[in-house]
Amino acid sequence: MVYYKILWKKSAVKELRNLEKASINKLLDLIETLCENPRPDGCKKLKGQKRFYRIRYKAYRVIYKIEDRNLIIEIIKIGQRKSVYK
C-alpha cells in the first residue's frame, strides 16, 4: 500500500489551534486518514484549482493539495465554511 506524507502550511497549523478542542481532535483524525486515501468519499475537487481538494467535518473545511508524483498532501487551510474559501 502507498502512503502519502502530510505537510502543513504554518497558517493552517495556526488556524487549527484556534478551533475548539473536540473539533481539533476529530479533524486531526480525518486528516490522518488522508495518508492512506487522499481522495476519500465526500471529498470534492475545488473548481478552478488544479490538485486542490476539500474535506468537511460539521461546519469546518480542510483545503489540501495532492502531489501524486511525490506522494505528498499539503494542508493549506482549515476553517469554518463561511470563511475558508476567501
C-alpha positions as CSV (number, residue, x, y, z in Angstrom):
1,M,0.0,0.0,0.0
2,V,1.2,3.5,-0.8
3,Y,1.2,6.1,1.9
4,Y,1.2,9.9,1.4
5,K,3.2,12.2,3.6
6,I,1.3,15.1,5.2
7,L,2.8,18.6,5.2
8,W,1.3,21.6,6.9
9,K,1.4,25.2,6.0
10,K,2.2,27.3,9.1
11,S,-1.0,29.3,8.6
12,A,-3.1,26.0,8.6
13,V,-1.5,25.0,11.9
14,K,-2.4,28.4,13.4
15,E,-5.9,28.1,12.1
16,L,-6.3,24.6,13.6
17,R,-5.1,25.8,17.1
18,N,-7.8,28.4,17.2
19,L,-10.6,25.8,16.9
20,E,-12.4,24.1,19.8
21,K,-10.6,21.1,21.2
22,A,-13.2,18.4,20.3
23,S,-13.2,19.6,16.7
24,I,-9.4,19.7,16.6
25,N,-9.1,16.0,17.5
26,K,-11.7,14.9,15.0
27,L,-10.1,17.0,12.2
28,L,-6.7,15.6,13.0
29,D,-8.1,12.0,12.8
30,L,-9.7,12.9,9.5
31,I,-6.5,14.4,8.1
32,E,-4.5,11.4,9.2
33,T,-6.8,9.1,7.1
34,L,-5.7,11.0,4.0
35,C,-2.3,9.3,4.3
36,E,-3.9,6.0,3.0
37,N,-6.6,7.5,0.8
38,P,-6.1,11.1,-0.3
39,R,-9.4,11.2,-2.1
40,P,-11.9,9.7,0.4
41,D,-15.7,9.5,-0.1
42,G,-17.1,13.0,0.3
43,C,-14.0,14.9,-0.8
44,K,-14.5,17.4,-3.5
45,K,-12.1,18.8,-6.1
46,L,-12.1,22.6,-6.0
47,K,-13.2,24.3,-9.2
48,G,-10.6,26.3,-11.0
49,Q,-7.8,24.8,-8.8
50,K,-5.5,22.1,-10.1
51,R,-4.9,19.4,-7.4
52,F,-6.8,21.2,-4.7
53,Y,-9.5,19.3,-2.7
54,R,-11.6,19.8,0.4
55,I,-13.0,17.5,3.0
56,R,-15.5,18.6,5.6
57,Y,-16.4,17.9,9.2
58,K,-19.5,19.6,10.5
59,A,-19.1,23.4,9.6
60,Y,-15.4,23.0,9.1
61,R,-13.5,22.6,5.9
62,V,-10.0,21.3,5.3
63,I,-8.4,22.5,2.0
64,Y,-5.5,20.5,0.8
65,K,-3.3,19.9,-2.2
66,I,-2.3,16.5,-3.5
67,E,1.0,15.8,-5.3
68,D,0.7,12.3,-6.6
69,R,4.1,12.3,-8.1
70,N,5.8,12.9,-4.8
71,L,3.2,11.3,-2.6
72,I,2.6,14.5,-0.6
73,I,-0.5,16.0,0.8
74,E,-0.2,19.7,1.9
75,I,-2.8,21.0,4.3
76,I,-3.4,24.6,3.0
77,K,-6.3,26.0,5.1
78,I,-8.7,24.9,7.9
79,G,-11.7,26.9,9.0
80,Q,-15.4,27.3,9.0
81,R,-17.3,27.0,5.8
82,K,-18.2,30.7,5.7
83,S,-14.6,31.9,5.7
84,V,-12.4,29.1,4.4
85,Y,-12.8,29.8,0.7
86,K,-11.9,33.5,0.9
